Amino acid sequence: MDTGIRKLVNEIAAEDLIELFAPSMDDYLYIMNLQKNTFRISQIAVDSFMMSGNSFDDAVNSFQLFVYKEDRSMIAEDLQHIIEGKEKDHNLYYRWLDKNGMPVWINCRGKVVDDKDGKPHYLIGCVNEIGNTPKADNISGLLGERELRSYISSYEKIGRLLNTYCCRYLIWKLRKPYKLKEKEISDKIIDGKHRQDG
């Protein structure tokens, strides 16, 4: 698997991989070149965190700018193990600083891709905010407000679906007071013969 990833990274500049995949993901993608000590993250992370840009030349020291002070030594130690080849995976929970300097819990995951000599070359992965509001409620089955709006706007047929739903609801509500069967009341609604008494 590493050979395939290494080939892809060689064919497409490693940093360009972020631009290729980032628009289709909610997480912040990153690539750290362990040999050159450079770091690049999705541009959208710059809007959320205390970052001056989405790429850093002195990666390990640049993390001091946006990693919460109490978590910096943990990150430095983990990165040192990765650079030395002692670790091949990165999966930590810690805090970054938002634009107001407030800590935000994140989960940073990544995988080391070795060079052809077996030395750590890239750390490629993603960062996600673990305190974010869920996009859907698995218990009720309902989408969150923003996701529901997106869902509705993405379907051209939604107007027809909504009309069908409303008609079914009206039929269900109207049949009880008039003691009619669904078929009878729907025929009357469709034919325009239904009149409300009183």
Backbone as CSV, one residue per row, in Angstrom:
resi,resn,N_x,N_y,N_z,CA_x,CA_y,CA_z,C_x,C_y,C_z
1,MET,0.827,-1.201,0.000,0.000,0.000,0.000,0.861,1.250,0.000
2,ASP,1.927,1.266,0.788,2.799,2.433,0.818,3.396,2.731,-0.545
3,THR,3.683,1.681,-1.335,4.252,1.882,-2.665,3.282,2.656,-3.550
4,GLY,2.003,2.298,-3.491,0.989,3.000,-4.279,0.834,4.440,-3.849
5,ILE,0.833,4.672,-2.543,0.721,6.038,-2.035,1.948,6.842,-2.430
6,ARG,3.122,6.237,-2.281,4.363,6.924,-2.632,4.359,7.299,-4.113
7,LYS,3.862,6.390,-4.968,3.790,6.659,-6.403,2.857,7.839,-6.681
8,LEU,1.687,7.839,-6.018,0.727,8.930,-6.193,1.331,10.262,-5.741
9,VAL,2.008,10.234,-4.598,2.623,11.456,-4.060,3.716,11.954,-5.004
10,ASN,4.435,11.043,-5.645,5.481,11.446,-6.583,4.900,12.007,-7.879
11,GLU,3.766,11.449,-8.333,3.152,11.904,-9.572,2.465,13.259,-9.404
12,ILE,1.835,13.441,-8.269,1.177,14.711,-7.965,1.952,15.316,-6.809
13,ALA,2.325,16.559,-6.920,3.038,17.202,-5.815,2.237,16.985,-4.540
14,ALA,2.916,16.577,-3.485,2.248,16.220,-2.227,1.303,17.316,-1.759
15,GLU,1.726,18.537,-1.874,0.910,19.661,-1.415,-0.353,19.831,-2.272
16,ASP,-0.262,19.450,-3.547,-1.419,19.570,-4.436,-2.495,18.531,-4.120
17,LEU,-2.116,17.455,-3.422,-3.105,16.453,-3.036,-4.180,17.071,-2.141
18,ILE,-3.767,17.993,-1.295,-4.726,18.657,-0.418,-5.747,19.412,-1.248
19,GLU,-5.279,20.174,-2.219,-6.189,20.954,-3.052,-7.108,20.043,-3.855
20,LEU,-6.646,18.847,-4.165,-7.434,17.894,-4.926,-8.575,17.311,-4.092
21,PHE,-8.299,16.945,-2.842,-9.283,16.250,-2.019,-10.036,17.132,-1.032
22,ALA,-9.472,18.239,-0.607,-10.069,19.071,0.447,-11.506,19.518,0.160
23,PRO,-11.850,19.911,-1.067,-13.229,20.376,-1.293,-14.300,19.314,-1.043
24,SER,-13.921,18.051,-1.060,-14.918,16.999,-0.868,-14.930,16.457,0.560
25,MET,-14.278,17.157,1.480,-14.204,16.676,2.859,-14.555,17.779,3.853
26,ASP,-15.085,17.362,4.994,-15.370,18.299,6.068,-14.157,18.498,6.973
27,ASP,-13.268,17.521,6.998,-12.079,17.604,7.834,-11.016,18.468,7.173
28,TYR,-10.006,18.825,7.954,-8.877,19.592,7.425,-7.773,18.599,7.059
29,LEU,-7.475,18.500,5.784,-6.412,17.605,5.332,-5.063,18.268,5.526
30,TYR,-4.053,17.456,5.806,-2.704,18.012,5.938,-1.667,17.042,5.392
31,ILE,-0.545,17.603,4.995,0.629,16.831,4.601,1.836,17.487,5.241
32,MET,2.586,16.688,5.960,3.828,17.178,6.554,4.977,16.432,5.901
33,ASN,5.888,17.186,5.295,7.095,16.587,4.729,8.095,16.492,5.883
34,LEU,8.283,15.283,6.382,9.119,15.068,7.563,10.596,15.334,7.288
35,GLN,11.027,15.139,6.058,12.436,15.334,5.718,12.777,16.808,5.520
36,LYS,11.804,17.587,5.036,12.043,19.024,4.822,11.466,19.876,5.951
37,ASN,10.730,19.240,6.885,10.094,19.942,8.003,9.130,21.026,7.507
38,THR,8.318,20.661,6.489,7.296,21.579,5.979,5.920,20.992,6.264
39,PHE,4.930,21.863,6.328,3.575,21.454,6.684,2.602,22.250,5.840
40,ARG,1.587,21.563,5.307,0.537,22.242,4.550,-0.800,21.649,4.969
41,ILE,-1.791,22.528,5.149,-3.118,22.111,5.585,-4.164,22.779,4.699
42,SER,-5.364,22.215,4.672,-6.457,22.792,3.882,-6.622,24.272,4.199
43,GLN,-6.844,25.068,3.188,-6.980,26.517,3.345,-8.090,26.884,4.333
44,ILE,-9.145,26.100,4.389,-10.267,26.414,5.275,-9.856,26.407,6.749
45,ALA,-8.795,25.684,7.111,-8.319,25.674,8.494,-7.837,27.062,8.914
46,VAL,-7.326,27.830,7.964,-6.832,29.181,8.250,-7.975,30.077,8.724
47,ASP,-9.177,29.827,8.217,-10.346,30.612,8.620,-10.789,30.299,10.049
48,SER,-10.466,29.109,10.538,-10.938,28.674,11.848,-9.905,28.792,12.965
49,PHE,-8.625,28.672,12.624,-7.598,28.587,13.655,-6.574,29.723,13.551
50,MET,-5.790,29.863,14.583,-4.807,30.934,14.677,-3.591,30.621,13.788
51,MET,-3.819,30.646,12.493,-2.772,30.361,11.499,-2.663,31.554,10.568
52,SER,-1.440,31.907,10.236,-1.230,33.029,9.324,-1.388,32.607,7.869
53,GLY,-1.283,31.328,7.613,-1.416,30.790,6.265,-1.580,29.291,6.348
54,ASN,-1.683,28.635,5.198,-1.908,27.189,5.229,-0.647,26.366,4.982
55,SER,0.512,27.030,4.899,1.762,26.275,4.762,2.845,26.895,5.643
56,PHE,3.688,26.018,6.182,4.736,26.434,7.106,6.047,25.759,6.717
57,ASP,7.121,26.547,6.688,8.434,25.997,6.344,9.116,25.341,7.535
58,ASP,8.962,25.879,8.713,9.546,25.309,9.922,8.404,24.700,10.733
59,ALA,7.923,23.557,10.266,6.668,22.991,10.769,6.655,22.784,12.276
60,VAL,7.642,22.080,12.797,7.621,21.721,14.215,7.539,22.965,15.097
61,ASN,8.311,23.998,14.785,8.258,25.231,15.574,7.006,26.054,15.279
62,SER,6.480,25.956,14.066,5.277,26.710,13.697,4.048,26.236,14.458
63,PHE,4.044,24.969,14.878,2.915,24.453,15.632,2.716,25.224,16.936
64,GLN,3.767,25.834,17.434,3.674,26.619,18.669,2.672,27.761,18.531
65,LEU,2.445,28.214,17.308,1.554,29.350,17.075,0.077,29.015,17.264
66,PHE,-0.307,27.775,16.966,-1.735,27.449,17.012,-2.096,26.252,17.888
67,VAL,-1.119,25.591,18.479,-1.403,24.497,19.409,-1.487,25.069,20.821
68,TYR,-2.480,24.647,21.572,-2.673,25.094,22.947,-1.412,24.804,23.762
69,LYS,-0.988,25.768,24.554,0.299,25.714,25.259,0.519,24.410,26.032
70,GLU,-0.494,23.955,26.750,-0.339,22.756,27.572,-0.192,21.468,26.752
71,ASP,-0.506,21.515,25.475,-0.438,20.315,24.630,0.813,20.273,23.758
72,ARG,1.594,21.331,23.753,2.735,21.433,22.829,3.800,20.366,23.058
73,SER,4.125,20.062,24.306,5.183,19.070,24.565,4.752,17.681,24.101
74,MET,3.463,17.359,24.258,2.947,16.072,23.806,3.100,15.946,22.290
75,ILE,2.778,17.017,21.568,2.882,17.003,20.102,4.344,16.874,19.683
76,ALA,5.209,17.643,20.312,6.638,17.603,19.973,7.208,16.197,20.169
77,GLU,6.819,15.545,21.257,7.311,14.193,21.536,6.796,13.197,20.501
78,ASP,5.515,13.287,20.162,4.941,12.376,19.181,5.577,12.577,17.807
79,LEU,5.763,13.824,17.406,6.393,14.092,16.107,7.839,13.596,16.073
80,GLN,8.535,13.722,17.183,9.921,13.240,17.241,9.964,11.728,17.029
81,HIS,9.041,11.000,17.637,8.973,9.550,17.436,8.671,9.206,15.983
82,ILE,7.818,9.994,15.351,7.484,9.766,13.939,8.691,10.039,13.052
83,ILE,9.358,11.160,13.287,10.543,11.523,12.482,11.643,10.474,12.621
84,GLU,11.792,9.923,13.831,12.820,8.900,14.079,12.414,7.526,13.558
85,GLY,11.183,7.385,13.070,10.722,6.108,12.536,10.193,5.156,13.600
86,LYS,10.027,5.618,14.817,9.528,4.760,15.902,8.011,4.569,15.831
87,GLU,7.316,5.502,15.203,5.865,5.437,15.047,5.517,5.583,13.568
88,LYS,4.515,4.829,13.130,4.072,4.909,11.735,2.680,5.519,11.603
89,ASP,2.009,5.691,12.745,0.668,6.280,12.757,0.629,7.409,13.771
90,HIS,-0.229,8.368,13.490,-0.419,9.520,14.379,-1.912,9.597,14.672
91,ASN,-2.281,9.587,15.958,-3.688,9.680,16.332,-3.757,10.268,17.736
92,LEU,-3.913,11.589,17.812,-3.918,12.281,19.102,-5.120,13.204,19.231
93,TYR,-5.591,13.331,20.457,-6.607,14.318,20.804,-5.898,15.424,21.561
94,TYR,-6.045,16.640,21.077,-5.450,17.782,21.754,-6.144,19.048,21.304
95,ARG,-5.612,20.198,21.664,-6.313,21.452,21.399,-5.501,22.375,20.494
96,TRP,-6.221,22.988,19.563,-5.678,24.071,18.764,-6.350,25.357,19.223
97,LEU,-5.776,26.481,18.842,-6.337,27.783,19.206,-7.148,28.341,18.052
98,ASP,-8.363,28.793,18.368,-9.179,29.404,17.323,-8.721,30.848,17.100
99,LYS,-9.390,31.552,16.234,-8.996,32.925,15.878,-9.027,33.873,17.080
100,ASN,-9.785,33.524,18.122,-9.863,34.361,19.320,-8.924,33.880,20.421
101,GLY,-8.095,32.877,20.104,-7.156,32.356,21.089,-7.773,31.363,22.066
102,MET,-8.989,30.915,21.762,-9.676,29.953,22.630,-9.340,28.528,22.174
103,PRO,-9.148,27.604,23.135,-8.824,26.222,22.756,-10.010,25.492,22.129
104,VAL,-9.726,24.717,21.097,-10.722,23.911,20.385,-10.187,22.483,20.335
105,TRP,-10.962,21.537,20.840,-10.529,20.137,20.822,-10.569,19.590,19.402
106,ILE,-9.480,18.919,19.044,-9.373,18.300,17.718,-8.874,16.864,17.867
107,ASN,-9.084,16.102,16.829,-8.454,14.788,16.707,-7.620,14.858,15.439
108,CYS,-6.326,14.660,15.609,-5.396,14.706,14.479,-4.916,13.288,14.214
109,ARG,-5.215,12.819,13.009,-4.817,11.460,12.621,-3.969,11.536,11.363
110,GLY,-3.059,10.600,11.237,-2.250,10.557,10.031,-1.484,9.262,9.914
111,LYS,-0.943,9.063,8.729,-0.152,7.876,8.435,1.167,8.305,7.829
112,VAL,2.219,7.633,8.233,3.551,7.922,7.707,3.735,7.186,6.385
113,VAL,4.252,7.899,5.398,4.618,7.302,4.120,6.134,7.381,4.023
114,ASP,6.770,6.224,3.929,8.229,6.163,3.862,8.732,6.452,2.451
115,ASP,9.980,6.887,2.357,10.601,7.055,1.040,11.078,5.692,0.552
116,LYS,11.704,5.651,-0.607,12.114,4.367,-1.194,13.174,3.653,-0.366
117,ASP,13.848,4.403,0.528,14.859,3.795,1.402,14.277,3.354,2.741
118,GLY,12.978,3.517,2.921,12.325,3.092,4.152,12.361,4.118,5.275
119,LYS,12.769,5.344,4.952,12.805,6.399,5.974,11.522,7.220,5.910
120,PRO,11.021,7.697,7.063,9.798,8.497,7.062,9.931,9.729,6.169
121,HIS,9.005,9.881,5.239,9.059,11.013,4.317,7.881,11.962,4.540
122,TYR,6.666,11.405,4.546,5.474,12.232,4.715,4.630,11.719,5.881
123,LEU,3.965,12.641,6.513,2.869,12.325,7.426,1.641,12.935,6.771
124,ILE,0.707,12.085,6.365,-0.480,12.535,5.635,-1.709,12.160,6.451
125,GLY,-2.604,13.129,6.644,-3.789,12.810,7.424,-4.814,13.919,7.447
126,CYS,-5.622,13.904,8.491,-6.686,14.895,8.625,-6.875,15.292,10.083
127,VAL,-7.446,16.456,10.247,-7.781,17.003,11.561,-9.278,17.246,11.556
128,ASN,-9.952,16.817,12.612,-11.364,17.175,12.721,-11.648,17.720,14.114
129,GLU,-12.578,18.660,14.154,-12.992,19.258,15.422,-13.948,18.288,16.094
130,ILE,-13.594,17.819,17.282,-14.438,16.824,17.929,-15.550,17.452,18.756
131,GLY,-15.523,18.760,18.928,-16.578,19.429,19.667,-17.670,19.992,18.779
132,ASN,-17.567,19.794,17.484,-18.574,20.314,16.550,-19.952,19.719,16.807
133,THR,-20.976,20.478,16.458,-22.344,19.987,16.532,-22.510,18.858,15.523
134,PRO,-23.125,17.751,15.944,-23.322,16.657,14.990,-24.194,17.096,13.816
135,LYS,-23.946,16.514,12.660,-24.686,16.869,11.459,-26.034,16.165,11.399
136,ALA,-26.171,15.107,12.157,-27.436,14.382,12.204,-27.565,13.721,13.566
137,ASP,-28.795,13.467,13.945,-29.079,12.779,15.190,-29.445,11.345,14.842
138,ASN,-28.600,10.404,15.224,-28.848,9.011,14.871,-30.021,8.406,15.633
139,ILE,-30.394,8.999,16.753,-31.520,8.464,17.515,-32.842,8.836,16.837
140,SER,-33.003,10.127,16.519,-34.248,10.562,15.875,-34.215,10.362,14.362
141,GLY,-33.030,10.252,13.802,-32.907,10.117,12.351,-33.010,11.443,11.617
142,LEU,-32.997,12.554,12.354,-33.157,13.864,11.735,-31.806,14.510,11.449
143,LEU,-31.759,15.257,10.366,-30.567,16.031,10.038,-30.540,17.310,10.860
144,GLY,-29.326,17.850,11.064,-29.186,19.157,11.684,-29.720,20.221,10.731
145,GLU,-29.936,21.429,11.243,-30.572,22.487,10.439,-29.790,22.788,9.164
146,ARG,-28.479,23.023,9.274,-27.686,23.365,8.095,-27.664,22.223,7.083
147,GLU,-27.541,20.999,7.578,-27.500,19.847,6.686,-28.847,19.614,6.014
148,LEU,-29.947,19.860,6.761,-31.278,19.717,6.178,-31.485,20.724,5.053
149,ARG,-31.057,21.966,5.273,-31.168,22.979,4.213,-30.394,22.553,2.969
150,SER,-29.196,22.039,3.184,-28.369,21.584,2.069,-29.030,20.407,1.353
151,TYR,-29.578,19.495,2.135,-30.246,18.323,1.573,-31.430,18.743,0.705
152,ILE,-32.240,19.646,1.224,-33.423,20.105,0.488,-33.015,20.821,-0.789
153,SER,-32.021,21.699,-0.708,-31.631,22.464,-1.893,-30.935,21.608,-2.939
154,SER,-30.438,20.446,-2.541,-29.721,19.611,-3.500,-30.632,18.697,-4.325
155,TYR,-31.894,18.665,-4.000,-32.806,17.802,-4.736,-33.835,18.607,-5.504
156,GLU,-33.875,18.416,-6.810,-34.848,19.124,-7.641,-36.255,18.605,-7.402
157,LYS,-36.373,17.331,-7.043,-37.682,16.715,-6.865,-38.292,17.037,-5.508
158,ILE,-37.589,17.753,-4.673,-38.060,17.964,-3.309,-39.420,18.650,-3.274
159,GLY,-39.682,19.530,-4.231,-40.987,20.188,-4.288,-42.101,19.181,-4.436
160,ARG,-41.916,18.233,-5.351,-42.913,17.190,-5.551,-43.031,16.296,-4.325
161,LEU,-41.892,15.957,-3.730,-41.908,15.116,-2.543,-42.625,15.812,-1.389
162,LEU,-42.362,17.104,-1.237,-42.993,17.873,-0.170,-44.496,17.967,-0.396
163,ASN,-44.905,18.206,-1.642,-46.334,18.257,-1.964,-47.009,16.918,-1.686
164,THR,-46.353,15.841,-2.066,-46.897,14.511,-1.819,-47.045,14.277,-0.327
165,TYR,-46.031,14.641,0.423,-46.078,14.480,1.879,-47.225,15.295,2.462
166,CYS,-47.362,16.548,2.049,-48.427,17.412,2.570,-49.801,16.845,2.216
167,CYS,-49.970,16.366,0.990,-51.247,15.776,0.575,-51.567,14.561,1.431
168,ARG,-50.601,13.694,1.633,-50.814,12.500,2.448,-51.191,12.899,3.867
169,TYR,-50.559,13.908,4.395,-50.850,14.374,5.749,-52.280,14.922,5.824
170,LEU,-52.666,15.727,4.842,-54.024,16.276,4.822,-55.067,15.170,4.716
171,ILE,-54.813,14.202,3.861,-55.732,13.078,3.704,-55.882,12.355,5.037
172,TRP,-54.780,12.117,5.687,-54.796,11.416,6.965,-55.569,12.222,8.015
173,LYS,-55.375,13.546,8.027,-56.046,14.407,9.006,-57.543,14.548,8.705
174,LEU,-57.920,14.625,7.439,-59.308,14.870,7.065,-60.186,13.625,7.121
175,ARG,-59.606,12.452,7.023,-60.449,11.257,6.942,-61.154,10.952,8.255
176,LYS,-60.538,11.288,9.384,-61.162,10.964,10.669,-62.466,11.731,10.906
177,PRO,-62.466,13.085,10.774,-63.731,13.776,11.068,-64.850,13.405,10.103
178,TYR,-64.525,13.042,8.882,-65.553,12.727,7.893,-65.787,11.224,7.752
179,LYS,-65.027,10.440,8.513,-65.157,8.982,8.517,-65.123,8.430,7.095
180,LEU,-64.174,8.943,6.341,-64.010,8.487,4.961,-62.763,7.616,4.862
181,LYS,-62.750,6.804,3.839,-61.559,6.022,3.566,-60.582,6.901,2.797
182,GLU,-59.303,6.577,2.887,-58.271,7.379,2.207,-58.575,7.548,0.735
183,LYS,-58.978,6.506,0.081,-59.235,6.552,-1.361,-60.362,7.538,-1.675
184,GLU,-61.418,7.496,-0.879,-62.545,8.397,-1.118,-62.149,9.851,-0.948
185,ILE,-61.460,10.148,0.141,-61.099,11.549,0.398,-60.061,12.044,-0.603
186,SER,-59.117,11.176,-0.984,-58.120,11.623,-1.953,-58.773,11.891,-3.302
187,ASP,-59.747,11.075,-3.670,-60.472,11.310,-4.927,-61.193,12.654,-4.884
188,LYS,-61.825,12.954,-3.723,-62.547,14.215,-3.592,-61.596,15.413,-3.642
189,ILE,-60.436,15.278,-3.006,-59.461,16.385,-3.024,-58.969,16.603,-4.445
190,ILE,-58.617,15.524,-5.103,-58.074,15.626,-6.462,-59.131,16.164,-7.421
191,ASP,-60.376,15.700,-7.296,-61.455,16.145,-8.179,-61.994,17.514,-7.799
192,GLY,-61.598,18.028,-6.640,-62.080,19.334,-6.212,-63.498,19.309,-5.703
193,LYS,-64.021,18.117,-5.341,-65.393,18.009,-4.900,-65.541,18.111,-3.385
194,HIS,-64.453,18.099,-2.683,-64.531,18.103,-1.221,-64.831,19.504,-0.721
195,ARG,-65.895,19.587,0.099,-66.248,20.872,0.703,-66.376,20.674,2.194
196,GLN,-65.818,21.600,2.915,-65.891,21.501,4.369,-67.204,22.070,4.852
197,ASP,-67.920,21.305,5.678,-69.197,21.776,6.229,-68.946,22.628,7.457
198,GLY,-69.831,23.564,7.682,-69.814,24.303,8.924,-69.104,25.547,8.810
